[in-house]
Amino acid sequence: MHADLSRSTFRPERHYSAVVAQQGRVQLDADLNEQTAIQLHQARALAADLIGPHGGPRYAAGFRIEYVGGKHEIDTLLIHGGRYYVDGILCDADRPAAGVPVTDEDGEEPAPEPPAHWTYWDQPDGFRDPEKPGDRLPSPAQSPFVVYLNVWERSVTAAEDPALREVALGAAMPDTAARVKVVWQVLPLSLAALEIEETEPSKDVVRAAFTRWAQRQSAPSARLAARSERPDHADEDPCLVKPDARYRGPENQLYRVEVHEGGEAKDATFKWSRENGSVVFPVDELDGTWVQLASLGHDDKLDLDVGDHVEFVDTAYASRLEPLPLLRVEELDLPGRRVRLSAEPAPGVGRLAHLNPYLRRWDHRGGPKRKGRTTALRGGAVPVTEGEWLPLEDGVEVYFAKGGTYRTGDHWIVPARTATGSVEWPVDAARRPLLQGPAGIARHFAPLALIKGEGSAVDLRLAFGPLASSMPPADEATLAAEEQAHREELAAEDPSHGRSQTTAEAESAVEGDN
């Protein structure tokens, strides 16, 4: 997630069940976040084990799909409310009730009630655009198609949700904690993409084909390794860090390497940040290439400068995961809190205030230097080069394994520490860096319906019933048997039946005389 973190320490393979705080110790964000991650992992693993890959409660299952053909308007889907679990992750499709405002006049008519369900076009995290042909629904008259649920998570800070900021702390103070949001999106998928040739496939055929497709989509093939190597120019600043340090940065950092443009290696690009991509600047106004910001940063480390590359982001852009070219800061107007960018942002981003636009700073200025030449950027991002070490800065290097397929948003994080003069990365016994899959984004999928036409949607969801049931009534014979068993159990534990030892001995003597 894009947040101001020191590092991420949760490792499910280590089987830790809790974080234990010790007295007199420094409290770290990594410890608190690991405790949250442990509990979330346990809860979701339990839910997935009990429910299966996906399913909803029998009497409150959400995401029932209806197809509505557009006789006079564009085709759409109705997404009915309720809950559904995908790999243990709760997805809630209930539409929040609208608030009731205080009216100014007695005769003012109340606002119309909003619909009780979402649609394909207004689903909260979909941000589908009818003007984009790729967003429109296929025609079931030509071929049936599957509607599925795409689930993933992303971080949200006060730049995107101002309600997270405690205003009592003042505007000069940074925000506090970030949030993690479950993103669910209802999307169409053709039968051809599922490799189904039948025109009337059964539920089992569609579900099996979808499972195979989801496994291919969920398994990332890109792998990366990181290391720190003492750069050639290290002797130029011998007083800043230890002479033998491989990481030459003056401060601890959390580097983030994130895929920008996905695809094969020849088409893929990446961007990197020494602050985990957490340096953002809320936008107040956009005028061509000039952007007025709420702030230009709190200090020299977290500000903007000419030559920086920025990503123009809002809620819709962050949810769609469709990259646009990064822009370069060309000019600063400090008194006016304005920056001039190398080009005007794309028309679909940053124009709507309720989507809370902001700039995200990335820290690459150019591509890696190899053989005395600097690799040219592509769309403002660094082209992926596989099979060789690529320098970032201050001795930090990354390596992309050959044969990878890259997805926008996939990322790796690399802590760099001045105390060791190195980066923290898994290594083998010979101290060689190990290739690792992305730390995120984890994508989860579930089939919802097979659309054959209006009023003809085959439900592909699964349901589970409640575990609790009524207590069975007990008859007289059962109660008597339980009472007798209880008396026998007490007698076995106490042969004297609660009498004193003297009385028991006297009774035994009398029985012996007889």
C-alpha positions in Angstrom: 0.0 0.0 0.0 1.1 3.6 -0.6 1.6 4.7 3.0 4.4 6.3 5.1 5.8 3.0 6.6 9.1 2.0 8.0 8.8 -1.5 6.7 6.4 -4.5 6.4 7.3 -7.5 8.6 4.3 -9.8 8.2 5.4 -13.2 7.0 2.7 -15.9 7.0 5.2 -18.7 6.5 6.6 -17.9 10.0 3.3 -18.8 11.6 3.3 -16.1 14.2 0.0 -15.9 16.1 0.5 -12.5 17.9 2.7 -9.5 18.4 3.7 -9.2 22.1 4.6 -5.7 23.2 7.4 -5.4 25.8 7.7 -2.7 28.5 10.1 0.2 28.0 10.5 -0.5 24.2 10.0 1.8 21.3 6.6 1.4 19.6 7.0 0.8 15.8 4.4 1.1 13.1 5.6 -2.2 11.7 4.7 -4.1 14.9 1.2 -2.7 15.0 0.6 -3.3 11.3 1.9 -6.9 11.7 -0.6 -7.6 14.5 -3.4 -6.3 12.2 -2.1 -8.5 9.3 -1.9 -11.6 11.5 -5.5 -11.2 12.7 -6.8 -10.5 9.2 -4.9 -13.4 7.8 -6.4 -15.8 10.4 -9.9 -14.5 10.0 -9.9 -14.7 6.2 -8.2 -18.1 6.2 -10.9 -19.5 8.5 -13.7 -18.0 6.4 -12.2 -19.4 3.2 -11.8 -22.9 4.9 -15.4 -22.9 6.0 -17.0 -21.2 3.0 -14.8 -22.3 0.2 -13.4 -20.0 -2.6 -16.5 -18.0 -2.7 -20.1 -18.0 -1.3 -22.8 -15.9 0.4 -25.2 -16.5 3.3 -28.2 -18.3 2.0 -30.7 -15.7 3.1 -28.6 -12.6 2.6 -26.3 -13.4 -0.4 -25.4 -10.4 -2.4 -24.5 -9.7 -6.0 -27.6 -11.2 -7.7 -27.3 -10.0 -11.2 -30.0 -8.9 -13.6 -29.3 -7.9 -17.2 -31.3 -4.9 -18.5 -31.2 -4.3 -22.3 -31.0 -0.7 -23.4 -34.0 -0.2 -25.7 -33.6 3.6 -25.3 -30.5 3.7 -23.1 -27.3 1.8 -22.8 -27.3 -1.8 -21.5 -26.7 -2.2 -17.8 -26.7 -4.7 -15.0 -28.6 -4.5 -11.7 -26.4 -5.5 -8.7 -28.6 -6.5 -5.8 -27.5 -6.0 -2.2 -26.2 -8.4 0.3 -22.9 -10.0 1.4 -20.6 -12.3 -0.5 -17.2 -13.8 0.5 -14.3 -14.2 -2.0 -11.3 -16.1 -0.7 -12.5 -15.1 2.8 -12.8 -11.4 2.0 -16.1 -9.9 2.8 -17.7 -7.9 -0.1 -20.8 -5.9 0.8 -23.1 -4.9 -2.0 -25.7 -3.0 0.1 -26.3 0.5 -1.1 -26.1 3.0 1.8 -29.3 4.8 2.6 -29.4 8.4 1.7 -29.5 10.9 4.5 -32.5 13.1 5.2 -31.6 16.8 5.0 -33.3 19.5 7.1 -35.6 21.4 4.7 -35.7 25.2 4.5 -39.3 25.5 3.7 -42.3 23.5 4.9 -43.6 23.0 1.4 -40.4 21.7 -0.1 -40.8 18.3 -1.6 -38.4 15.6 -0.3 -35.7 14.3 -2.6 -36.6 11.1 -4.5 -35.4 7.9 -2.9 -32.3 6.4 -4.5 -32.5 2.9 -6.0 -32.1 0.0 -3.6 -29.4 -1.5 -5.7 -26.3 -0.6 -7.6 -26.0 -0.8 -11.4 -23.1 -1.7 -13.6 -22.5 2.0 -14.4 -22.7 3.4 -10.8 -21.1 0.6 -8.8 -19.0 2.3 -6.1 -15.5 1.1 -7.3 -16.2 0.4 -10.9 -16.0 3.9 -12.5 -17.2 2.5 -15.8 -17.5 5.1 -18.6 -20.2 4.7 -21.3 -18.1 6.8 -23.7 -15.4 4.1 -23.6 -16.3 1.2 -25.9 -14.2 -1.2 -23.8 -16.4 -0.5 -20.8 -19.7 -1.3 -22.5 -21.3 -4.6 -21.9 -21.2 -7.3 -24.6 -24.4 -8.1 -26.4 -25.9 -11.4 -25.2 -27.8 -11.7 -28.5 -24.4 -12.3 -30.2 -22.9 -14.6 -27.5 -23.6 -15.2 -23.8 -21.1 -13.7 -21.4 -20.1 -14.2 -17.8 -20.4 -11.6 -15.1 -17.8 -11.9 -12.4 -16.5 -10.2 -9.3 -13.0 -8.8 -9.2 -11.8 -8.1 -5.6 -8.6 -6.5 -4.4 -7.4 -4.0 -1.8 -5.8 -0.6 -2.0 -4.7 2.0 0.5 -6.5 5.3 1.2 -4.9 8.3 2.9 -6.3 11.7 3.9 -5.3 13.1 0.5 -8.1 11.0 -1.0 -10.5 10.9 2.0 -10.2 14.2 3.9 -12.4 12.9 6.7 -9.5 10.8 7.9 -7.6 13.9 8.9 -8.0 15.2 12.5 -8.4 18.9 11.9 -7.7 19.7 15.5 -4.0 18.8 14.8 -3.7 21.7 12.4 -2.9 22.0 8.7 0.8 22.0 9.3 0.8 18.6 10.8 0.9 15.4 8.6 -2.1 13.1 8.6 -2.2 10.1 11.0 -3.1 6.6 10.0 -4.1 5.4 6.5 -6.8 2.8 5.7 -7.0 -0.3 3.5 -10.1 -0.5 1.3 -11.7 -3.6 -0.2 -12.4 -2.8 -3.8 -15.0 -4.9 -5.6 -15.9 -4.6 -9.3 -18.6 -6.4 -11.3 -17.2 -6.9 -14.8 -18.1 -8.9 -18.0 -16.0 -11.7 -19.4 -16.6 -13.4 -22.8 -16.9 -17.2 -23.1 -13.9 -17.0 -25.5 -11.7 -15.7 -22.8 -12.7 -18.7 -20.7 -11.9 -21.0 -23.7 -15.5 -22.3 -23.8 -16.6 -23.2 -27.3 -20.1 -24.3 -26.4 -23.0 -21.9 -27.0 -25.1 -23.4 -24.1 -22.6 -24.4 -21.5 -23.8 -25.8 -18.2 -23.1 -24.2 -14.8 -20.4 -26.8 -14.0 -18.6 -26.2 -17.3 -18.6 -22.4 -16.7 -17.5 -22.7 -13.1 -14.6 -25.0 -14.0 -13.5 -22.8 -16.9 -13.7 -19.7 -14.7 -11.6 -21.4 -12.0 -8.8 -22.1 -14.5 -9.0 -18.6 -15.8 -8.9 -17.1 -12.3 -5.8 -19.2 -11.4 -4.0 -17.8 -14.4 -5.0 -14.2 -13.5 -4.1 -14.6 -9.8 -0.6 -16.1 -10.2 1.9 -13.4 -11.0 4.9 -14.5 -13.1 7.1 -11.4 -12.5 9.9 -11.8 -10.0 12.4 -9.3 -8.6 15.5 -9.3 -6.4 17.2 -6.4 -4.7 20.6 -5.8 -3.3 22.9 -3.0 -2.3 26.3 -2.5 -4.0 28.9 0.1 -3.2 28.7 2.4 -6.2 31.8 3.7 -8.1 31.3 7.3 -6.9 31.1 6.3 -3.2 34.5 8.0 -2.4 33.0 11.3 -3.4 31.1 11.6 -0.1 33.1 9.6 2.4 31.9 11.6 5.4 28.2 11.0 5.0 28.1 7.2 5.6 30.5 4.5 6.7 33.3 4.0 4.2 32.4 0.3 3.6 28.6 0.8 3.4 27.0 -0.6 0.3 23.8 1.5 0.8 25.1 5.1 0.6 21.9 6.9 1.5 22.0 9.3 4.4 18.6 8.1 5.8 16.6 5.0 6.3 14.2 4.5 3.4 11.5 2.1 2.2 12.0 1.8 -1.5 8.9 0.9 -3.6 9.3 -0.5 -7.1 6.0 -0.6 -8.8 4.9 -1.7 -12.3 3.4 1.2 -14.2 2.6 -0.2 -17.7 1.9 -4.0 -17.7 2.5 -6.6 -20.3 5.6 -8.5 -21.5 9.0 -7.1 -20.6 9.4 -5.3 -23.9 6.3 -3.3 -23.2 6.4 -3.0 -19.4 7.6 0.0 -17.4 8.2 0.7 -13.7 8.5 3.6 -11.3 10.1 3.8 -8.0 9.9 5.8 -4.8 12.2 6.0 -1.8 9.2 6.9 0.4 7.0 3.9 -0.6 5.0 6.2 -2.9 3.5 8.0 0.1 4.5 11.6 -0.9 1.3 13.1 -2.3 -0.1 16.7 -2.8 -3.9 17.3 -2.9 -5.0 19.3 -5.9 -7.1 22.4 -5.4 -7.5 23.5 -9.0 -6.4 22.5 -12.5 -5.9 25.0 -15.2 -4.3 23.5 -18.3 -0.8 22.5 -17.4 -0.8 24.5 -14.1 -1.9 22.7 -11.0 -2.7 24.6 -7.7 -1.9 22.4 -4.7 -3.2 22.5 -1.1 0.5 22.4 0.0 3.9 22.1 -1.6 5.2 19.8 1.2 6.2 20.0 4.8 10.0 20.1 4.3 12.8 19.7 1.7 12.5 15.9 1.8 8.8 15.7 1.1 8.3 18.6 -1.3 8.3 19.0 -5.1 11.1 20.2 -7.3 11.7 20.9 -10.9 12.5 17.6 -12.7 10.3 15.4 -10.4 8.0 13.0 -12.0 4.4 12.9 -10.7 1.3 10.8 -11.3 -2.0 12.6 -11.5 -4.4 10.5 -9.4 -8.0 10.5 -8.3 -10.3 7.8 -6.8 -11.4 6.6 -10.2 -7.9 6.4 -11.6 -6.7 4.5 -8.6 -9.6 2.0 -8.9 -9.3 1.3 -12.6 -5.6 0.5 -12.6 -5.2 1.9 -16.1 -1.9 3.8 -16.2 -1.5 7.1 -17.9 1.9 8.8 -18.7 3.7 10.3 -15.8 4.2 14.0 -16.0 7.3 16.1 -15.2 7.4 19.2 -13.0 8.7 22.0 -15.2 8.1 25.1 -13.0 7.3 26.0 -9.5 5.2 29.0 -8.2 5.9 28.9 -4.5 3.8 31.9 -3.4 0.8 30.6 -5.4 1.4 26.9 -4.4 1.3 26.0 -8.1 3.3 23.7 -10.3 3.5 23.6 -14.1 3.6 20.1 -15.6 5.1 18.9 -18.8 1.6 18.3 -20.3 -2.0 18.7 -19.4 -3.4 15.7 -17.5 -5.6 13.3 -19.4 -9.2 14.4 -19.7 -10.6 11.6 -17.6 -8.6 12.4 -14.5 -8.7 15.1 -11.9 -11.6 17.2 -13.1 -14.1 16.2 -10.5 -13.6 17.6 -7.0 -15.5 14.8 -5.3 -13.0 12.3 -6.6 -10.3 14.1 -4.6 -7.5 14.5 -7.1 -3.8 14.6 -6.0 -0.3 14.3 -7.3 1.9 11.4 -6.3 5.6 12.0 -6.5 8.0 9.3 -7.9 11.7 9.6 -7.4 13.3 8.4 -10.6 14.7 11.3 -12.7 15.8 9.1 -15.6 16.4 5.5 -16.5 19.3 3.4 -15.2 22.8 4.2 -16.4 24.4 1.3 -18.3 27.7 1.4 -20.2 27.9 5.1 -19.6 24.5 5.8 -21.1 21.2 6.6 -19.4 18.1 4.7 -20.5 15.4 6.9 -21.9 12.1 7.0 -20.1 8.9 5.8 -21.7 5.8 7.6 -20.8 7.7 9.1 -17.9 8.4 5.6 -16.4 11.5 3.4 -16.5 11.5 0.5 -19.1 11.8 -3.0 -17.6 15.0 -4.7 -18.5 15.2 -8.4 -17.5 18.3 -10.4 -16.6 20.6 -7.6 -15.3 21.0 -5.5 -12.2 19.4 -2.0 -12.6 20.7 0.8 -10.3 18.2 3.0 -8.6 20.2 5.3 -6.3 22.8 5.2 -3.5 23.8 1.7 -4.2 20.3 0.2 -4.3 19.9 -2.2 -7.3 17.0 -4.3 -8.5 16.9 -7.4 -10.9 13.9 -8.5 -12.9 13.9 -12.2 -13.7 13.6 -13.3 -17.3 10.3 -14.4 -18.8 8.0 -12.4 -16.5 4.6 -10.9 -17.3 3.9 -7.7 -15.5 0.6 -6.2 -14.2 0.0 -2.6 -13.4 0.1 -2.0 -9.7 2.2 -5.0 -8.8 5.0 -3.8 -6.5 7.9 -4.8 -4.3 9.2 -2.9 -1.2 12.9 -2.8 -0.2 13.9 -1.4 3.2 17.3 0.3 3.2 19.1 0.9 6.5 22.0 3.2 7.3 23.0 1.1 10.4 23.9 -1.9 8.3 24.7 0.0 5.1 22.6 -2.4 3.2 19.0 -3.4 2.2 16.8 -5.9 3.9 16.1 -8.7 1.3 15.9 -12.5 1.6 19.2 -14.3 0.6 20.4 -17.9 0.4 23.2 -19.5 2.4 25.7 -18.0 0.0 24.2 -14.5 0.6 22.8 -14.3 -2.9 19.5 -12.3 -3.2 16.4 -14.5 -3.8 13.9 -13.7 -6.5 10.5 -12.8 -5.0 7.0 -12.4 -6.4 5.2 -9.1 -5.9 4.1 -8.0 -2.4 0.8 -7.0 -4.0 -1.7 -6.5 -5.6 -3.5 -9.7 -4.6 -6.5 -10.2 -7.0 -9.4 -12.5 -6.2 -12.3 -13.6 -8.5 -15.7 -15.2 -8.3 -18.3 -16.0 -11.0 -21.7 -14.4 -10.5 -23.9 -15.1 -13.5 -24.0 -16.3 -17.1 -26.0 -13.7 -19.1 -28.0 -15.2 -22.1 -30.3 -12.2 -22.6 -32.7 -10.0 -20.8 -34.5 -11.9 -18.0 -32.2 -14.9 -18.7 -29.3 -14.9 -16.2 -28.0 -18.2 -14.9 -27.0 -17.7 -11.3 -23.4 -19.0 -10.7 -23.2 -17.9 -7.1 -22.8 -20.4 -4.2 -24.6 -20.2 -0.8 -24.1 -21.5 2.7 -26.5 -21.9 5.5 -26.2 -21.0 9.2 -24.5 -23.4 11.5 -26.8 -22.7 14.5 -30.0 -24.7 14.8 -32.8 -25.2 17.4 -32.1 -27.1 20.5 -33.7 -30.6 20.2 -36.6 -31.3 22.8 -35.8 -33.8 25.5 -38.4 -36.5 26.4 -38.9 -38.0 29.9 -36.9 -41.1 29.2 -33.9 -39.1 28.0 -34.1 -36.9 31.2 -34.3 -40.0 33.4 -31.4 -41.7 31.7 -29.3 -38.5 32.1 -30.2 -38.3 35.8 -29.3 -42.0 36.4 -26.0 -41.6 34.6 -25.2 -38.5 36.7 -25.9 -40.5 39.9 -23.7 -43.3 38.8 -20.9 -40.9 38.0 -21.1 -39.4 41.5 -21.2 -42.8 43.1 -18.0 -43.9 41.2 -16.2 -40.7 42.4 -17.5 -41.0 46.1 -18.5 -44.5 47.3 -19.6 -43.1 50.7 -22.3 -41.0 48.9 -21.4 -38.0 51.0 -21.7 -39.7 54.4 -19.0 -39.3 57.0 -16.2 -41.9 57.3 -17.4 -43.1 60.7 -20.9 -43.6 59.6 -19.7 -45.5 56.5 -17.5 -47.8 58.6 -20.3 -48.5 61.1 -22.7 -49.5 58.3 -20.0 -51.7 56.8 -19.5 -53.5 60.2 -23.3 -54.1 60.6 -23.5 -55.5 57.2 -20.5 -57.8 58.1 -22.2 -59.1 61.2 -25.3 -60.0 59.3 
